[in-house]
Each structure stands twice: as C-alpha cells, then as structure tokens.
Amino acid sequence: MEWIHRVYNKYLHDFSWPTHQRHLNRHAHYLARIPDGPDTITIHFTHTPSPRPDAIPLILIHGWPGSFAEFDRVVDALASPPNPSDPAFHVVVPSLPGFCWSPPPPRRGWTMQDSARVLHSLMLTLGYARYAAQAGDWGSFVAREMGAKYATWCRAVHFNFCPVKVAEGQDDPAARSEREKFIDARAQSWLDDHLAYAVAMRTRPHTIGVALVDNPVGIMMWVGEKYLEAATEAHAREPEWDEALLVQASLYYFSGCIMTSMLPYYEGIKHAEFGAFFLREENYVRCPMGYTSYKWDTRPSYEKAVRPTGNLVYYNGMFFFSLVWSCGKGRRVGGCANGCVTFRVR
C-alpha cells in the first residue's frame, strides 16, 4: 500500500506529462502503411539514423507492459556513441500492433509471427536490406521469427528473454551454480505466483480492457505491478523507476490501447508452453544469436538452457554487451573494459 500511495500521489501532484512528451518527441515519429497480403497494416515507430556511415541497422522490439518508450534511454547512445570506437546504429523502435499508435491487427488469430513479418517488411521499406534485432518478452517471439525465418536479412539477434529450462536428464540439478538455482526458483515462482494478470488477459481481455481503458490510475496499477515485480527492491524505489512507469501508463491511457495491448496473451501461447515453443526446430534462430541473463527479469534463463534454441555465439550473465559487425567491408568492433565475449555478426 505504501507503494500505491507513493506512485498515485506522484501521478496526481508531481508528474509532468508535457515534459515527458517533449522528451519523447526529440526522436522522429512515423506511421508506416505496410502491405500485408490482402491487408495494409499501420505501424507507429521512431527512426533515429546515426550520422556515422558505418552504422548498423537495429530494430528494438518491446513486449508487455512495454512500448517504444522503454528504449528511450539508449537510442541516442546507440545512434551516436560517446566513444568513437564503439559501434553505431540506425535505431528503429516500432510499436507492436495494438500498442500505442499502431492500430490493432486487422483480423483475429494474429500472432507474434505475423507481427514479425510486418516488422521485417518495415525494415526493408526503410532501406535496410540487412539488420540486427534486440527484444525481450513478447518482442522476443517477433525477433525469434526474424532470426529463424528471415535470417538472410536479419543478421543477428540479441535476447534478454528465453524462458527455457534444461531438459530432464541433460544435466545434474545438484551441480548447478547458485545463480542457476536462483534462476530456476525465480522462473518457477513466476509461473506459480505472478501469472494472475496473464490469465486474466488471456481469457477475459474485454472485461479487463473495458474496466481500465478510461481509468489512468487503474492502468497505473495494472502496469505498475509488473514494474514492481521485475526489479530489485532498491531499484523499484528509485524515483526514475516511478517516472518510467507513469510514462508507460500515460502512453497506454492517451492512446487508448490497454485492451488491444492484451492481444498477444489472447492470441498467443500460454506461458507454460513458452519453453517448448522456443525449442521447436522451426523456431531455431539460424543467424548469430546473443543472450544476456538479467537476474531479476521476469523469466531469466542461463546458457545451457538457451543454447539449444539457436545459433548462440554470445552469452552474458553480467550486464555488458559488445558487437562485431562483419559486412564484407571490414569489421567494426565494440567492447567493454570487462573483457566481454564478442557477439559476431556475419
């Protein structure tokens, strides 16, 4: 209750949407109309080209309860890195269909694989014949499809979400590290104790949607619960975390998308089936794949579990990421002082 009162009072008395709106508008926003069979899909996205001619096209894909805004802190640093030796990126950040100013899908039965097809077309429409992708949560289903089915164009994928457990008999549970044991326990806890929101959205999205669509405080609570549970206790108390939550809640409220943002749950597979889906042969990521394991993510994993899902060339159990882009015209290398393993893109 202390958290509820703190964030509610901040929303009511100490939150300036115009300030955040101006900040978000420093990146150019677009609406693209993408032909898709008999339909035409409208996608909202931001596009921040790098001034560097060697920049790598990169698409950043959100999940729920996310939006394009969750990448706001990193876009400028990716497009114009302070260190000239670091790789630069042409950054594209779309809103998935049904989120913010991307209208909902045109038909029932729309899956993340359909969204992947449309976002792949978006990258080609922007003139990026080859690109890399980063995604978590529902966005990882989109990026996985890109790396599995569109690997000719999608040349590298990095995930921070891969909810796969090690298959029984593949290793000795008693020999797992303390971090691996923690991750196993957190993944099980998420399935056992934190999925009420997902069950509601998967089975009764209209009930929840109608209740929340004109209720900004309700959206704040529905979205904020996940923000609270996906962070350490210290991080969740930081003022910046409250601000990020309130920006997200405001975007959902102003765009009226809270109900349609639930469609991945309604149309997608159940959480208990995620691991089996990622392990299917047709969903194996064929392009170079990287994965970073964040201990407090909603469904973290570890290297031996992630490896069977794709062409894993980079694993990070810490918090650093580096990239080598090889395009036939020499290599661009990015690294960090901590000696990270390098993620190679060929």
SEMI-411525 format. One record per residue (C-alpha): x negated, y negated, z; residue number from 1; residue in one letter. Coordinates in Angstrom, 3 decimals. Each point is the difference from the previous one (the first is absolute). Layout:
N
site east X, north Y, up Z, resi NUM, resn A
...
# end
This chain:
346
site east 0.000, north 0.000, up 0.000, resi 1, resn M
site east -2.895, north -2.366, up 0.637, resi 2, resn E
site east -1.063, north 0.438, up -3.633, resi 3, resn W
site east 3.548, north -0.645, up -1.244, resi 4, resn I
site east 0.325, north -3.233, up 1.933, resi 5, resn H
site east -3.476, north -1.188, up -0.983, resi 6, resn R
site east 0.486, north 0.535, up -3.736, resi 7, resn V
site east 3.600, north -1.243, up 0.026, resi 8, resn Y
site east -1.012, north -3.248, up 1.720, resi 9, resn N
site east -2.853, north -0.456, up -2.418, resi 10, resn K
site east 2.353, north 0.518, up -2.946, resi 11, resn Y
site east 2.497, north -2.475, up 1.447, resi 12, resn L
site east -2.329, north -2.738, up 1.257, resi 13, resn H
site east -3.537, north 0.407, up -1.314, resi 14, resn D
site east 0.074, north 1.431, up -3.514, resi 15, resn F
site east -0.299, north -2.237, up -3.058, resi 16, resn S
site east 1.209, north 1.742, up -3.137, resi 17, resn W
site east -0.893, north -2.989, up -2.244, resi 18, resn P
site east -3.607, north 0.294, up 1.169, resi 19, resn T
site east -0.123, north 3.676, up -0.928, resi 20, resn H
site east 1.849, north -0.622, up -3.249, resi 21, resn Q
site east -2.609, north -2.531, up -1.088, resi 22, resn R
site east -2.728, north 2.435, up 0.972, resi 23, resn H
site east 1.513, north 2.886, up -1.998, resi 24, resn L
site east 0.555, north -2.272, up -2.985, resi 25, resn N
site east -3.723, north -0.662, up -0.391, resi 26, resn R
site east 0.056, north 3.185, up -2.083, resi 27, resn H
site east 1.908, north -0.092, up -3.274, resi 28, resn A
site east 3.308, north 1.916, up 0.045, resi 29, resn H
site east 1.574, north 1.538, up -3.085, resi 30, resn Y
site east 2.974, north 2.044, up -1.143, resi 31, resn L
site east -0.757, north 2.539, up -2.743, resi 32, resn A
site east 2.660, north 1.760, up -2.037, resi 33, resn R
site east -1.365, north 3.484, up -0.723, resi 34, resn I
site east 1.721, north 2.190, up -2.638, resi 35, resn P
site east 0.567, north 3.471, up 1.433, resi 36, resn D
site east 1.886, north 2.326, up -2.313, resi 37, resn G
site east 3.588, north -1.262, up -0.300, resi 38, resn P
site east -0.536, north -2.433, up 2.873, resi 39, resn D
site east -1.966, north -3.153, up 0.611, resi 40, resn T
site east -1.474, north -0.289, up 3.499, resi 41, resn I
site east -0.781, north -3.352, up 1.586, resi 42, resn T
site east -3.061, north -0.010, up 2.265, resi 43, resn I
site east -1.095, north -2.834, up 2.257, resi 44, resn H
site east -3.755, north -0.228, up 0.499, resi 45, resn F
site east -2.870, north -2.315, up 0.794, resi 46, resn T
site east -2.977, north -0.108, up -2.322, resi 47, resn H
site east -3.305, north -1.487, up 1.138, resi 48, resn T
site east -2.673, north 0.379, up -2.698, resi 49, resn P
site east -3.593, north -0.250, up 1.109, resi 50, resn S
site east -2.199, north -2.665, up -1.609, resi 51, resn P
site east -2.716, north 2.639, up -0.430, resi 52, resn R
site east -0.226, north 1.712, up -3.401, resi 53, resn P
site east -1.064, north 3.293, up 1.613, resi 54, resn D
site east 3.099, north 0.201, up 2.223, resi 55, resn A
site east 1.870, north 3.300, up 0.373, resi 56, resn I
site east 3.796, north 0.044, up -0.536, resi 57, resn P
site east 1.580, north 1.169, up 3.254, resi 58, resn L
site east 3.638, north 0.633, up 0.928, resi 59, resn I
site east 0.939, north -0.022, up 3.703, resi 60, resn L
site east 3.226, north 1.856, up 0.781, resi 61, resn I
site east 1.984, north -0.392, up 3.227, resi 62, resn H
site east 2.408, north 2.304, up 1.806, resi 63, resn G
site east 2.712, north -0.486, up 2.628, resi 64, resn W
site east 0.422, north -2.226, up 1.942, resi 65, resn P
site east -2.405, north -1.814, up -2.277, resi 66, resn G
site east -0.140, north -2.449, up -2.858, resi 67, resn S
site east -2.492, north -1.824, up -2.175, resi 68, resn F
site east -0.704, north -2.235, up 3.030, resi 69, resn A
site east -1.819, north 2.712, up 1.937, resi 70, resn E
site east -2.960, north -0.347, up -2.388, resi 71, resn F
site east -0.099, north -3.783, up 0.312, resi 72, resn D
site east -3.064, north -0.043, up 2.247, resi 73, resn R
site east -2.219, north 1.903, up -2.412, resi 74, resn V
site east 0.994, north -1.266, up -3.465, resi 75, resn V
site east -2.284, north -3.059, up -0.042, resi 76, resn D
site east -2.982, north 1.914, up 1.364, resi 77, resn A
site east 0.501, north 2.709, up -2.612, resi 78, resn L
site east 0.330, north -2.465, up -2.874, resi 79, resn A
site east -2.877, north -2.231, up 1.125, resi 80, resn S
site east -2.191, north 1.894, up 2.481, resi 81, resn P
site east -2.219, north -2.259, up 2.111, resi 82, resn P
site east -2.978, north 2.262, up -0.708, resi 83, resn N
site east -0.770, north -0.183, up -3.750, resi 84, resn P
site east -1.421, north 3.528, up 0.080, resi 85, resn S
site east 3.361, north 1.436, up 1.076, resi 86, resn D
site east 2.423, north 1.182, up -2.705, resi 87, resn P
site east 2.774, north -2.384, up -1.045, resi 88, resn A
site east 3.533, north 0.932, up -1.007, resi 89, resn F
site east 2.874, north -1.254, up -2.117, resi 90, resn H
site east 2.685, north 0.572, up 2.634, resi 91, resn V
site east 3.570, north 0.994, up -0.875, resi 92, resn V
site east 2.450, north 0.414, up 2.902, resi 93, resn V
site east 3.485, north 1.143, up -1.062, resi 94, resn P
site east 3.201, north 0.296, up 1.979, resi 95, resn S
site east 1.357, north 3.517, up -0.381, resi 96, resn L
site east 3.488, north 0.253, up -1.557, resi 97, resn P
site east 2.531, north -1.043, up 2.628, resi 98, resn G
site east -2.513, north -2.024, up 2.039, resi 99, resn F
site east 0.018, north -3.803, up 0.182, resi 100, resn C
site east 0.556, north -1.436, up -3.469, resi 101, resn W
site east -0.276, north 3.265, up -1.906, resi 102, resn S
site east 3.635, north 1.028, up -0.601, resi 103, resn P
site east 1.036, north 3.516, up 1.015, resi 104, resn P
site east -0.418, north 2.870, up -2.467, resi 105, resn P
site east 2.558, north 0.186, up -2.822, resi 106, resn P
site east 1.268, north 3.467, up 0.861, resi 107, resn R
site east 0.285, north 2.564, up 2.743, resi 108, resn R
site east -2.708, north 2.593, up 0.422, resi 109, resn G
site east -2.844, north -2.519, up -0.386, resi 110, resn W
site east -3.203, north 1.369, up 1.510, resi 111, resn T
site east -3.447, north -1.365, up 0.767, resi 112, resn M
site east -1.170, north 1.793, up -3.134, resi 113, resn Q
site east 2.406, north -2.196, up -2.002, resi 114, resn D
site east -1.478, north -3.045, up 1.703, resi 115, resn S
site east -3.487, north 1.223, up -0.930, resi 116, resn A
site east 0.968, north 0.152, up -3.654, resi 117, resn R
site east 1.283, north -3.592, up 0.094, resi 118, resn V
site east -2.975, north -1.390, up 1.927, resi 119, resn L
site east -2.384, north 1.773, up -2.360, resi 120, resn H
site east 1.801, north -1.749, up -2.856, resi 121, resn S
site east -0.362, north -3.288, up 1.889, resi 122, resn L
site east -3.789, north 0.390, up 0.165, resi 123, resn M
site east -0.181, north 0.784, up -3.717, resi 124, resn L
site east 2.274, north -2.960, up -0.766, resi 125, resn T
site east -2.392, north -2.267, up 1.896, resi 126, resn L
site east -2.779, north 1.186, up -2.285, resi 127, resn G
site east -1.720, north 2.355, up 2.419, resi 128, resn Y
site east -0.758, north 3.154, up -1.983, resi 129, resn A
site east -1.840, north 1.410, up 3.020, resi 130, resn R
site east 0.614, north -0.754, up 3.646, resi 131, resn Y
site east -0.350, north 1.219, up 3.589, resi 132, resn A
site east 2.708, north 0.318, up 2.645, resi 133, resn A
site east 0.288, north -0.201, up 3.792, resi 134, resn Q
site east 3.088, north 1.115, up 1.890, resi 135, resn A
site east 1.426, north 1.247, up 3.261, resi 136, resn G
site east 3.357, north 1.268, up 1.215, resi 137, resn D
site east 2.571, north 0.293, up -2.844, resi 138, resn W
site east -2.427, north -1.828, up -2.263, resi 139, resn G
site east -2.324, north 2.992, up 0.244, resi 140, resn S
site east 2.586, north 2.069, up -1.884, resi 141, resn F
site east -0.171, north -2.579, up -2.796, resi 142, resn V
site east -3.796, north -0.121, up -0.061, resi 143, resn A
site east -0.214, north 3.802, up 0.197, resi 144, resn R
site east 2.129, north 0.246, up -3.126, resi 145, resn E
site east -2.288, north -2.526, up -1.698, resi 146, resn M
site east -3.075, north 2.009, up 0.899, resi 147, resn G
site east 1.616, north 3.315, up -0.978, resi 148, resn A
site east 1.942, north -0.863, up -3.172, resi 149, resn K
site east -1.655, north -3.201, up -1.234, resi 150, resn Y
site east -3.646, north 0.729, up 0.793, resi 151, resn A
site east -1.068, north -1.093, up -3.507, resi 152, resn T
site east 0.841, north -3.542, up 1.072, resi 153, resn W
site east -0.004, north 0.184, up 3.786, resi 154, resn C
site east -3.688, north 0.591, up 0.595, resi 155, resn R
site east -0.080, north 0.074, up 3.808, resi 156, resn A
site east 2.440, north 0.184, up 2.893, resi 157, resn V
site east -0.563, north -0.784, up 3.655, resi 158, resn H
site east 2.513, north 1.063, up 2.652, resi 159, resn F
site east 0.488, north -0.648, up 3.671, resi 160, resn N
site east 2.920, north 2.451, up 0.112, resi 161, resn F
site east -0.168, north 3.721, up -0.711, resi 162, resn C
site east 2.200, north 1.869, up 2.506, resi 163, resn P
site east -1.445, north 3.461, up -0.523, resi 164, resn V
site east -0.973, north 2.514, up 2.648, resi 165, resn K
site east -2.677, north 2.639, up -0.383, resi 166, resn V
site east 1.645, north 3.233, up -1.087, resi 167, resn A
site east 0.186, north 2.777, up 2.564, resi 168, resn E
site east -3.007, north 2.268, up -0.195, resi 169, resn G
site east -2.123, north -2.590, up -1.808, resi 170, resn Q
site east -1.946, north -1.024, up 3.106, resi 171, resn D
site east -0.234, north 0.535, up 3.742, resi 172, resn D
site east 2.209, north -2.502, up 1.891, resi 173, resn P
site east -2.212, north 0.406, up 3.053, resi 174, resn A
site east -2.982, north -1.248, up -2.009, resi 175, resn A
site east 1.633, north -3.267, up -1.057, resi 176, resn R
site east -1.534, north -3.236, up 1.192, resi 177, resn S
site east 1.635, north -2.166, up 2.629, resi 178, resn E
site east 1.044, north -2.431, up -2.739, resi 179, resn R
site east 1.551, north 2.813, up -2.036, resi 180, resn E
site east 1.879, north 1.251, up 3.045, resi 181, resn K
site east 1.286, north -3.520, up 0.653, resi 182, resn F
site east 1.138, north -0.308, up -3.620, resi 183, resn I
site east 1.801, north 3.350, up 0.168, resi 184, resn D
site east 1.795, north -1.087, up 3.167, resi 185, resn A
site east 0.926, north -3.412, up -1.431, resi 186, resn R
site east 1.356, north 1.532, up -3.213, resi 187, resn A
site east 2.138, north 2.433, up 1.984, resi 188, resn Q
site east 1.173, north -2.744, up 2.336, resi 189, resn S
site east 1.084, north -2.090, up -2.975, resi 190, resn W
site east 2.154, north 2.856, up -1.285, resi 191, resn L
site east 1.413, north 0.823, up 3.435, resi 192, resn D
site east 0.488, north -3.412, up 1.615, resi 193, resn D
site east -0.004, north -2.794, up -2.592, resi 194, resn H
site east 2.165, north 1.020, up -2.943, resi 195, resn L
site east 3.448, north -1.206, up 1.068, resi 196, resn A
site east -0.331, north -2.985, up -2.342, resi 197, resn Y
site east -0.878, north 2.237, up -2.956, resi 198, resn A
site east 2.864, north 2.425, up 0.640, resi 199, resn V
site east 2.446, north -2.907, up 0.176, resi 200, resn A
site east -1.263, north -1.521, up -3.248, resi 201, resn M
site east -0.123, north 3.365, up -1.755, resi 202, resn R
site east 3.546, north 0.956, up 0.966, resi 203, resn T
site east 1.909, north -3.270, up 0.646, resi 204, resn R
site east -1.772, north -2.879, up -1.802, resi 205, resn P
site east 3.229, north -1.879, up -0.654, resi 206, resn H
site east 1.004, north 0.058, up 3.651, resi 207, resn T
site east -3.347, north -1.367, up 1.147, resi 208, resn I
site east -0.270, north -2.289, up -3.015, resi 209, resn G
site east 3.363, north -1.701, up 0.515, resi 210, resn V
site east -0.745, north -0.412, up 3.706, resi 211, resn A
site east -3.339, north -1.696, up -0.655, resi 212, resn L
site east 0.265, north -1.874, up -3.289, resi 213, resn V
site east 1.321, north -3.251, up 1.549, resi 214, resn D
site east -1.691, north 0.491, up 3.372, resi 215, resn N
site east -3.588, north -1.333, up 0.110, resi 216, resn P
site east -0.490, north 0.981, up 3.640, resi 217, resn V
site east 1.235, north 3.515, up -0.794, resi 218, resn G
site east -2.503, north 0.203, up -2.872, resi 219, resn I
site east -2.669, north -1.300, up 2.366, resi 220, resn M
site east 0.744, north 2.881, up 2.370, resi 221, resn M
site east 0.357, north 2.693, up -2.681, resi 222, resn W
site east -3.225, north -0.994, up -1.744, resi 223, resn V
site east -1.811, north -1.080, up 3.151, resi 224, resn G
site east 0.342, north 3.369, up 1.687, resi 225, resn E
site east -2.247, north 1.515, up -2.660, resi 226, resn K
site east -2.489, north -2.874, up 0.296, resi 227, resn Y
site east -0.140, north 0.644, up 3.725, resi 228, resn L
site east -0.466, north 3.759, up -0.339, resi 229, resn E
site east -2.648, north -0.164, up -2.723, resi 230, resn A
site east -2.499, north -2.064, up 1.961, resi 231, resn A
site east -2.067, north 0.320, up 3.116, resi 232, resn T
site east 1.517, north -1.607, up 3.075, resi 233, resn E
site east -2.570, north -2.812, up -0.057, resi 234, resn A
site east 0.535, north -0.701, up -3.705, resi 235, resn H
site east 3.775, north 0.018, up 0.351, resi 236, resn A
site east -0.238, north -2.835, up 2.531, resi 237, resn R
site east -2.016, north -2.297, up -2.240, resi 238, resn E
site east 1.858, north -3.124, up -1.203, resi 239, resn P
site east -1.082, north 0.721, up -3.588, resi 240, resn E
site east 1.767, north 3.365, up 0.144, resi 241, resn W
site east 3.229, north -1.699, up 1.064, resi 242, resn D
site east -0.387, north -2.487, up -2.853, resi 243, resn E
site east -0.516, north 2.784, up -2.550, resi 244, resn A
site east 3.123, north 1.772, up 1.260, resi 245, resn L
site east 2.107, north -3.157, up -0.188, resi 246, resn L
site east -1.205, north -0.756, up -3.530, resi 247, resn V
site east 1.037, north 3.495, up -1.053, resi 248, resn Q
site east 3.383, north -0.271, up 1.715, resi 249, resn A
site east 0.592, north -3.384, up -1.629, resi 250, resn S
site east -0.817, north 1.312, up -3.472, resi 251, resn L
site east 2.448, north 2.870, up 0.446, resi 252, resn Y
site east 2.681, north -2.398, up 1.266, resi 253, resn Y
site east -0.427, north -2.741, up -2.611, resi 254, resn F
site east -0.112, north 2.445, up -2.920, resi 255, resn S
site east 2.870, north 2.106, up 1.380, resi 256, resn G
site east -1.953, north 3.202, up -0.606, resi 257, resn C
site east 0.225, north 1.831, up 3.308, resi 258, resn I
site east 2.541, north 2.528, up -1.326, resi 259, resn M
site east -1.693, north 0.621, up -3.353, resi 260, resn T
site east -3.399, north 0.292, up 1.696, resi 261, resn S
site east 1.374, north 3.190, up 1.578, resi 262, resn M
site east 0.412, north 1.733, up -3.366, resi 263, resn L
site east -3.353, north 1.861, up 0.152, resi 264, resn P
site east 1.322, north 1.786, up 3.073, resi 265, resn Y
site east 3.373, north 0.713, up -1.576, resi 266, resn Y
site east -1.379, north 1.193, up -3.333, resi 267, resn E
site east -3.373, north 1.367, up 1.110, resi 268, resn G
site east -1.068, north 3.149, up 1.761, resi 269, resn I
site east 0.209, north 0.543, up 3.743, resi 270, resn K
site east -2.966, north -0.822, up 2.195, resi 271, resn H
site east -0.441, north 3.627, up 1.020, resi 272, resn A
site east -0.541, north 0.835, up -3.705, resi 273, resn E
site east -2.616, north -2.678, up -0.703, resi 274, resn F
site east -2.970, north 2.307, up 0.492, resi 275, resn G
site east 1.308, north 2.664, up -2.370, resi 276, resn A
site east 0.735, north -2.681, up -2.612, resi 277, resn F
site east -3.539, north -1.394, up 0.139, resi 278, resn F
site east -1.422, north 3.509, up -0.402, resi 279, resn L
site east 1.931, north 0.872, up -3.155, resi 280, resn R
site east -2.229, north 0.600, up -2.996, resi 281, resn E
site east 1.809, north -2.589, up -2.119, resi 282, resn E
site east -0.646, north -2.636, up 2.683, resi 283, resn N
site east -3.745, north 0.619, up 0.224, resi 284, resn Y
site east -1.840, north -3.290, up -0.581, resi 285, resn V
site east -2.283, north 0.590, up -2.978, resi 286, resn R
site east -1.824, north -3.320, up 0.008, resi 287, resn C
site east -2.549, north -0.752, up 2.773, resi 288, resn P
site east 1.877, north -0.272, up 3.297, resi 289, resn M
site east -0.953, north -1.710, up 3.244, resi 290, resn G
site east 1.638, north 0.186, up 3.406, resi 291, resn Y
site east -0.446, north -2.020, up 3.175, resi 292, resn T
site east 1.353, north 1.447, up 3.237, resi 293, resn S
site east 1.311, north -2.619, up 2.410, resi 294, resn Y
site east 0.494, north 1.526, up 3.418, resi 295, resn K
site east 3.192, north -1.929, up 0.808, resi 296, resn W
site east 1.682, north 0.291, up -3.387, resi 297, resn D
site east 3.427, north 1.628, up 0.035, resi 298, resn T
site east -1.174, north 3.293, up -1.500, resi 299, resn R
site east -3.822, north 0.079, up 0.013, resi 300, resn P
site east -1.932, north 2.951, up -1.344, resi 301, resn S
site east -3.611, north 1.126, up -0.336, resi 302, resn Y
site east -2.381, north 1.162, up -2.664, resi 303, resn E
site east 0.563, north 3.767, up -0.033, resi 304, resn K
site east 3.758, north -0.549, up -0.254, resi 305, resn A
site east -0.190, north -2.690, up -2.698, resi 306, resn V
site east -2.565, north 1.694, up -2.230, resi 307, resn R
site east 2.375, north 2.549, up -1.640, resi 308, resn P
site east 2.318, north -2.796, up -1.220, resi 309, resn T
site east -2.329, north -1.555, up -2.558, resi 310, resn G
site east -3.436, north -0.691, up -1.389, resi 311, resn N
site east -1.307, north -1.339, up 3.307, resi 312, resn L
site east -3.287, north -1.832, up -0.473, resi 313, resn V
site east 0.235, north -2.376, up 2.949, resi 314, resn Y
site east 1.185, north 0.559, up 3.554, resi 315, resn Y
site east -0.198, north -2.553, up 2.777, resi 316, resn N
site east 0.913, north 0.689, up 3.594, resi 317, resn G
site east -1.132, north -3.483, up 0.917, resi 318, resn M
site east 1.200, north -3.335, up -1.363, resi 319, resn F
site east -2.169, north -0.802, up -2.983, resi 320, resn F
site east 0.437, north 0.397, up -3.726, resi 321, resn F
site east -2.432, north -0.320, up -2.881, resi 322, resn S
site east 0.347, north 0.487, up -3.717, resi 323, resn L
site east -2.100, north 0.689, up -3.052, resi 324, resn V
site east 1.705, north -0.783, up -3.303, resi 325, resn W
site east -1.558, north 1.684, up -3.023, resi 326, resn S
site east 1.439, north -1.049, up -3.338, resi 327, resn C
site east -2.737, north 0.800, up -2.484, resi 328, resn G
site east -1.521, north -3.477, up 0.331, resi 329, resn K
site east -1.983, north 0.571, up 3.179, resi 330, resn G
site east 1.076, north 0.432, up 3.586, resi 331, resn R
site east 1.256, north -2.514, up 2.545, resi 332, resn R
site east -0.773, north 1.036, up 3.519, resi 333, resn V
site east 1.718, north -1.032, up 3.216, resi 334, resn G
site east -1.045, north 1.184, up 3.411, resi 335, resn G
site east -0.251, north -0.887, up 3.640, resi 336, resn C
site east -2.690, north -0.143, up 2.651, resi 337, resn A
site east 1.294, north 3.182, up 1.599, resi 338, resn N
site east -1.170, north 2.290, up -2.761, resi 339, resn G
site east 3.431, north 1.027, up -1.293, resi 340, resn C
site east 0.348, north 2.822, up -2.457, resi 341, resn V
site east 0.576, north -1.559, up -3.419, resi 342, resn T
site east 3.243, north 0.491, up -1.918, resi 343, resn F
site east -1.017, north 0.461, up -3.637, resi 344, resn R
site east 2.327, north -0.875, up -2.836, resi 345, resn V
site east -0.875, north 1.432, up -3.421, resi 346, resn R
# end
